[in-house]
Structures are given as C-alpha cells and as structure tokens.
C-alpha cells in the first residue's frame, strides 16, 4: 500500500461527497489551487479511483425489491456461475466472498415475483446451489467511508496507529 498525501485524501473525500463538484468549489473548500487539485486528481484517477458513478434510489425507478444473496456452488460450477451473474442485468454488485459461500450478489428487481423467477433459473442452471437471502429494506448508510474532508485527520491517525503496531510486531 502506498502512502497517499493528506491533500489528495482531502480532495478525494470532497469527490466522495459529491463527484460532480466543480474544481473551483473544491478549491474553496480545501484552500488548494485549482491546478494542484486537477493534477492530483488526474494522478489518483490513474492510481486509486476506480470509477465515478451515481447512487440511485431504485424504488423511485419502480425497482422495489433489493436482495443480497450469498451463493455457494460446487467447485466445477463456480466460473460459469460467476459469468452468469456478471452478465445478468438485475445483478447490481457482485463480490467473491468466503466463510462457506462463493459469491455475494446484490440484485435489484421490480417486484418479488421477478426475484423468485431469478432464483428458480439459478437453481435450474446450477444444481447443488446453496443460498442465503437477505432482503434490503432500507439504506441506513451507503458509500460514506472517507467522504468527509473534516475526517481525513482521523483516518490518517488510525492508519498511523495500525502501521506503528505492525512495525512493533515485526521487531
């Protein structure tokens, strides 16, 4: 892991708050020159920033069923299940996990019946599949980590404490 300068973390946290914020407004908030922000942002887009995106209220779009599904399949079916889930339009997020399961998928569906049909197809295509399903009722907190410029110092202190503990263990 490379050390990230504090000014970069402050700029990133401003973008985590609002990715559409203008460089001028970020400059006012951070008291960094616009040219510095632009240069640091370009560097971090190549190194650290994975994707600029928008978070949506799916219910307002008519997708009222959100489900997280932990899925386990026999070893020989893992790649084909991963491929199927990667390509399925209702799968919003997909993670490889452990603790007895292979994948965690977040699915977005218009209604419960559509989700049930999705599960039935999965069970038909992937015999021996085991699953745990969790219906997401409400977002309590979403994409908040490192999204407040005022908390960058606290983040750096926690990181510093962890790094010094690791260093003490090595000695």
ZADO-1210 file (C-alpha; in nm, 4 decimals, padded with zeros to 6 digits):
<atoms>
<atom x="00.0000" y="00.0000" z="00.0000" code="UNK" pos="1"/>
<atom x="00.1387" y="00.3384" z="-00.0969" code="UNK" pos="2"/>
<atom x="00.1087" y="00.6419" z="00.1257" code="UNK" pos="3"/>
<atom x="-00.1380" y="00.8967" z="-00.0050" code="UNK" pos="4"/>
<atom x="-00.0687" y="01.2636" z="00.0724" code="UNK" pos="5"/>
<atom x="-00.3195" y="01.4335" z="00.3003" code="UNK" pos="6"/>
<atom x="-00.4134" y="01.6904" z="00.0343" code="UNK" pos="7"/>
<atom x="-00.5025" y="01.4041" z="-00.2043" code="UNK" pos="8"/>
<atom x="-00.7215" y="01.2435" z="00.0619" code="UNK" pos="9"/>
<atom x="-00.8990" y="01.5735" z="00.1235" code="UNK" pos="10"/>
<atom x="-00.9715" y="01.6134" z="-00.2498" code="UNK" pos="11"/>
<atom x="-01.0875" y="01.2507" z="-00.2744" code="UNK" pos="12"/>
<atom x="-01.3177" y="01.2938" z="00.0235" code="UNK" pos="13"/>
<atom x="-01.4725" y="01.6016" z="-00.1419" code="UNK" pos="14"/>
<atom x="-01.5364" y="01.3918" z="-00.4527" code="UNK" pos="15"/>
<atom x="-01.6794" y="01.1080" z="-00.2410" code="UNK" pos="16"/>
<atom x="-01.9273" y="01.3631" z="-00.1046" code="UNK" pos="17"/>
<atom x="-02.0178" y="01.4935" z="-00.4499" code="UNK" pos="18"/>
<atom x="-01.8366" y="01.3636" z="-00.7586" code="UNK" pos="19"/>
<atom x="-01.9895" y="01.6427" z="-00.9683" code="UNK" pos="20"/>
<atom x="-01.8442" y="01.9203" z="-00.7527" code="UNK" pos="21"/>
<atom x="-01.6504" y="02.1739" z="-00.9570" code="UNK" pos="22"/>
<atom x="-01.2783" y="02.2112" z="-00.9057" code="UNK" pos="23"/>
<atom x="-01.3426" y="02.5743" z="-00.8158" code="UNK" pos="24"/>
<atom x="-01.5711" y="02.4766" z="-00.5256" code="UNK" pos="25"/>
<atom x="-01.3292" y="02.2071" z="-00.4108" code="UNK" pos="26"/>
<atom x="-01.0521" y="02.4672" z="-00.4232" code="UNK" pos="27"/>
<atom x="-01.2542" y="02.6995" z="-00.1991" code="UNK" pos="28"/>
<atom x="-01.3247" y="02.4186" z="00.0494" code="UNK" pos="29"/>
<atom x="-00.9698" y="02.2879" z="00.0616" code="UNK" pos="30"/>
<atom x="-00.7762" y="02.6100" z="00.0017" code="UNK" pos="31"/>
<atom x="-00.5718" y="02.4290" z="-00.2624" code="UNK" pos="32"/>
<atom x="-00.5077" y="02.5831" z="-00.6046" code="UNK" pos="33"/>
<atom x="-00.7300" y="02.4520" z="-00.8845" code="UNK" pos="34"/>
<atom x="-00.4254" y="02.3459" z="-01.0855" code="UNK" pos="35"/>
<atom x="-00.2987" y="02.1370" z="-00.7921" code="UNK" pos="36"/>
<atom x="-00.6386" y="01.9731" z="-00.7496" code="UNK" pos="37"/>
<atom x="-00.6558" y="01.8962" z="-01.1211" code="UNK" pos="38"/>
<atom x="-00.3057" y="01.7449" z="-01.1288" code="UNK" pos="39"/>
<atom x="-00.3588" y="01.5397" z="-00.8113" code="UNK" pos="40"/>
<atom x="-00.6972" y="01.4189" z="-00.9371" code="UNK" pos="41"/>
<atom x="-00.5502" y="01.3031" z="-01.2703" code="UNK" pos="42"/>
<atom x="-00.2777" y="01.1150" z="-01.0841" code="UNK" pos="43"/>
<atom x="-00.5287" y="00.9487" z="-00.8489" code="UNK" pos="44"/>
<atom x="-00.7597" y="00.8559" z="-01.1380" code="UNK" pos="45"/>
<atom x="-00.4720" y="00.6518" z="-01.2762" code="UNK" pos="46"/>
<atom x="-00.3723" y="00.5074" z="-00.9379" code="UNK" pos="47"/>
<atom x="-00.6635" y="00.4936" z="-00.6946" code="UNK" pos="48"/>
<atom x="-01.0022" y="00.5997" z="-00.8307" code="UNK" pos="49"/>
<atom x="-01.1801" y="00.3012" z="-00.9809" code="UNK" pos="50"/>
<atom x="-01.4983" y="00.4595" z="-01.1134" code="UNK" pos="51"/>
<atom x="-01.7084" y="00.7757" z="-01.0998" code="UNK" pos="52"/>
<atom x="-02.0725" y="00.6819" z="-01.0519" code="UNK" pos="53"/>
<atom x="-02.4108" y="00.7952" z="-00.9187" code="UNK" pos="54"/>
<atom x="-02.6074" y="00.6319" z="-00.6394" code="UNK" pos="55"/>
<atom x="-02.9734" y="00.5860" z="-00.7287" code="UNK" pos="56"/>
<atom x="-03.2980" y="00.5459" z="-00.5381" code="UNK" pos="57"/>
<atom x="-03.4112" y="00.2290" z="-00.7169" code="UNK" pos="58"/>
<atom x="-03.7586" y="00.2365" z="-00.5593" code="UNK" pos="59"/>
<atom x="-03.8312" y="00.5683" z="-00.7326" code="UNK" pos="60"/>
<atom x="-03.7497" y="00.3924" z="-01.0613" code="UNK" pos="61"/>
<atom x="-04.0007" y="00.1175" z="-00.9834" code="UNK" pos="62"/>
<atom x="-03.7491" y="-00.1408" z="-00.8563" code="UNK" pos="63"/>
<atom x="-03.8882" y="-00.2143" z="-00.5122" code="UNK" pos="64"/>
<atom x="-03.7078" y="-00.5404" z="-00.4332" code="UNK" pos="65"/>
<atom x="-03.3400" y="-00.5380" z="-00.3379" code="UNK" pos="66"/>
<atom x="-03.1809" y="-00.8574" z="-00.2188" code="UNK" pos="67"/>
<atom x="-02.8341" y="-00.9644" z="-00.1125" code="UNK" pos="68"/>
<atom x="-02.7739" y="-01.3307" z="-00.1865" code="UNK" pos="69"/>
<atom x="-02.4846" y="-01.5391" z="-00.0594" code="UNK" pos="70"/>
<atom x="-02.4353" y="-01.8270" z="-00.3036" code="UNK" pos="71"/>
<atom x="-02.2313" y="-02.1460" z="-00.2912" code="UNK" pos="72"/>
<atom x="-02.1999" y="-02.3928" z="-00.5791" code="UNK" pos="73"/>
<atom x="-01.9860" y="-02.6991" z="-00.6451" code="UNK" pos="74"/>
<atom x="-01.6324" y="-02.6049" z="-00.7484" code="UNK" pos="75"/>
<atom x="-01.6809" y="-02.7067" z="-01.1127" code="UNK" pos="76"/>
<atom x="-01.9726" y="-02.4594" z="-01.1490" code="UNK" pos="77"/>
<atom x="-01.8076" y="-02.1516" z="-00.9944" code="UNK" pos="78"/>
<atom x="-01.6737" y="-01.9987" z="-01.3154" code="UNK" pos="79"/>
<atom x="-01.9991" y="-02.0446" z="-01.5039" code="UNK" pos="80"/>
<atom x="-02.1981" y="-01.9004" z="-01.2104" code="UNK" pos="81"/>
<atom x="-01.9632" y="-01.6035" z="-01.1920" code="UNK" pos="82"/>
<atom x="-02.0015" y="-01.5454" z="-01.5654" code="UNK" pos="83"/>
<atom x="-02.3813" y="-01.5750" z="-01.5440" code="UNK" pos="84"/>
<atom x="-02.4037" y="-01.3288" z="-01.2529" code="UNK" pos="85"/>
<atom x="-02.1590" y="-01.0855" z="-01.4185" code="UNK" pos="86"/>
<atom x="-02.3797" y="-01.0686" z="-01.7268" code="UNK" pos="87"/>
<atom x="-02.7241" y="-01.0663" z="-01.5599" code="UNK" pos="88"/>
<atom x="-02.8869" y="-00.7236" z="-01.5823" code="UNK" pos="89"/>
<atom x="-03.0533" y="-00.7473" z="-01.2403" code="UNK" pos="90"/>
<atom x="-02.7248" y="-00.8025" z="-01.0560" code="UNK" pos="91"/>
<atom x="-02.6105" y="-00.4634" z="-00.9294" code="UNK" pos="92"/>
<atom x="-02.2987" y="-00.5715" z="-00.7389" code="UNK" pos="93"/>
<atom x="-02.1064" y="-00.8973" z="-00.7226" code="UNK" pos="94"/>
<atom x="-01.8388" y="-00.9976" z="-00.4732" code="UNK" pos="95"/>
<atom x="-01.6248" y="-01.3067" z="-00.4214" code="UNK" pos="96"/>
<atom x="-01.6558" y="-01.3979" z="-00.0520" code="UNK" pos="97"/>
<atom x="-01.5523" y="-01.6649" z="00.1977" code="UNK" pos="98"/>
<atom x="-01.6929" y="-01.8313" z="00.5134" code="UNK" pos="99"/>
<atom x="-01.8689" y="-02.1115" z="00.3338" code="UNK" pos="100"/>
<atom x="-02.0032" y="-01.9198" z="00.0340" code="UNK" pos="101"/>
<atom x="-01.8502" y="-01.8302" z="-00.3014" code="UNK" pos="102"/>
<atom x="-02.0279" y="-01.5083" z="-00.4038" code="UNK" pos="103"/>
<atom x="-02.2391" y="-01.2262" z="-00.2624" code="UNK" pos="104"/>
<atom x="-02.4677" y="-01.0698" z="-00.5204" code="UNK" pos="105"/>
<atom x="-02.6932" y="-00.7698" z="-00.4790" code="UNK" pos="106"/>
<atom x="-02.9927" y="-00.7949" z="-00.7079" code="UNK" pos="107"/>
<atom x="-03.2412" y="-00.5234" z="-00.8000" code="UNK" pos="108"/>
<atom x="-03.5890" y="-00.6332" z="-00.9123" code="UNK" pos="109"/>
<atom x="-03.9208" y="-00.4632" z="-00.9869" code="UNK" pos="110"/>
<atom x="-04.1093" y="-00.6963" z="-00.7558" code="UNK" pos="111"/>
<atom x="-04.0758" y="-01.0142" z="-00.5514" code="UNK" pos="112"/>
<atom x="-04.2096" y="-01.2353" z="-00.8315" code="UNK" pos="113"/>
<atom x="-03.9290" y="-01.1237" z="-01.0643" code="UNK" pos="114"/>
<atom x="-03.6744" y="-01.2089" z="-00.7947" code="UNK" pos="115"/>
<atom x="-03.8335" y="-01.5500" z="-00.7381" code="UNK" pos="116"/>
<atom x="-03.8060" y="-01.6250" z="-01.1107" code="UNK" pos="117"/>
<atom x="-03.4381" y="-01.5254" z="-01.0983" code="UNK" pos="118"/>
<atom x="-03.3781" y="-01.7713" z="-00.8119" code="UNK" pos="119"/>
<atom x="-03.5641" y="-02.0509" z="-00.9921" code="UNK" pos="120"/>
<atom x="-03.3464" y="-02.0044" z="-01.3017" code="UNK" pos="121"/>
<atom x="-03.0333" y="-02.0083" z="-01.0844" code="UNK" pos="122"/>
<atom x="-03.1420" y="-02.3301" z="-00.9150" code="UNK" pos="123"/>
<atom x="-03.2119" y="-02.4931" z="-01.2535" code="UNK" pos="124"/>
<atom x="-02.8831" y="-02.3804" z="-01.4124" code="UNK" pos="125"/>
<atom x="-02.6640" y="-02.4548" z="-01.1106" code="UNK" pos="126"/>
<atom x="-02.7666" y="-02.7801" z="-00.9401" code="UNK" pos="127"/>
<atom x="-02.6408" y="-02.8187" z="-00.5845" code="UNK" pos="128"/>
<atom x="-02.6516" y="-02.4428" z="-00.5283" code="UNK" pos="129"/>
<atom x="-02.6849" y="-02.3255" z="-00.1678" code="UNK" pos="130"/>
<atom x="-02.8038" y="-01.9748" z="-00.0880" code="UNK" pos="131"/>
<atom x="-02.8790" y="-01.7314" z="00.1907" code="UNK" pos="132"/>
<atom x="-03.1006" y="-01.4364" z="00.1006" code="UNK" pos="133"/>
<atom x="-03.1301" y="-01.1022" z="00.2765" code="UNK" pos="134"/>
<atom x="-03.3972" y="-00.8557" z="00.1667" code="UNK" pos="135"/>
<atom x="-03.2711" y="-00.4985" z="00.1872" code="UNK" pos="136"/>
<atom x="-03.5446" y="-00.2926" z="00.3456" code="UNK" pos="137"/>
<atom x="-03.3728" y="00.0467" z="00.3647" code="UNK" pos="138"/>
<atom x="-03.0326" y="00.2085" z="00.3178" code="UNK" pos="139"/>
<atom x="-02.9110" y="00.3249" z="00.6552" code="UNK" pos="140"/>
<atom x="-02.5638" y="00.4285" z="00.5409" code="UNK" pos="141"/>
<atom x="-02.4134" y="00.3900" z="00.1961" code="UNK" pos="142"/>
<atom x="-02.0762" y="00.4845" z="00.0487" code="UNK" pos="143"/>
<atom x="-01.9769" y="00.7081" z="00.3400" code="UNK" pos="144"/>
<atom x="-01.6228" y="00.5905" z="00.4113" code="UNK" pos="145"/>
<atom x="-01.3738" y="00.8722" z="00.3529" code="UNK" pos="146"/>
<atom x="-01.6438" y="01.1090" z="00.2265" code="UNK" pos="147"/>
<atom x="-01.5952" y="01.3869" z="00.4800" code="UNK" pos="148"/>
<atom x="-01.2879" y="01.6111" z="00.4374" code="UNK" pos="149"/>
<atom x="-01.3072" y="01.7012" z="00.8083" code="UNK" pos="150"/>
<atom x="-01.2422" y="01.3359" z="00.8986" code="UNK" pos="151"/>
<atom x="-00.9223" y="01.2920" z="00.6948" code="UNK" pos="152"/>
<atom x="-00.7034" y="01.3625" z="01.0006" code="UNK" pos="153"/>
<atom x="-00.8867" y="01.0919" z="01.1979" code="UNK" pos="154"/>
<atom x="-00.8374" y="00.8495" z="00.9070" code="UNK" pos="155"/>
<atom x="-00.4653" y="00.9279" z="00.8936" code="UNK" pos="156"/>
<atom x="-00.4316" y="00.8830" z="01.2734" code="UNK" pos="157"/>
<atom x="-00.5996" y="00.5409" z="01.2617" code="UNK" pos="158"/>
<atom x="-00.3769" y="00.4374" z="00.9708" code="UNK" pos="159"/>
<atom x="-00.0691" y="00.5657" z="01.1555" code="UNK" pos="160"/>
<atom x="-00.1632" y="00.3687" z="01.4694" code="UNK" pos="161"/>
<atom x="-00.2113" y="00.0493" z="01.2677" code="UNK" pos="162"/>
<atom x="00.1198" y="00.0991" z="01.0862" code="UNK" pos="163"/>
<atom x="00.3101" y="00.1519" z="01.4147" code="UNK" pos="164"/>
<atom x="00.1521" y="-00.1587" z="01.5694" code="UNK" pos="165"/>
<atom x="00.2620" y="-00.3603" z="01.2644" code="UNK" pos="166"/>
<atom x="00.6124" y="-00.2189" z="01.2980" code="UNK" pos="167"/>
<atom x="00.6239" y="-00.3151" z="01.6703" code="UNK" pos="168"/>
<atom x="00.5143" y="-00.6703" z="01.5861" code="UNK" pos="169"/>
<atom x="00.7983" y="-00.7035" z="01.3318" code="UNK" pos="170"/>
<atom x="01.0619" y="-00.6036" z="01.5921" code="UNK" pos="171"/>
</atoms>
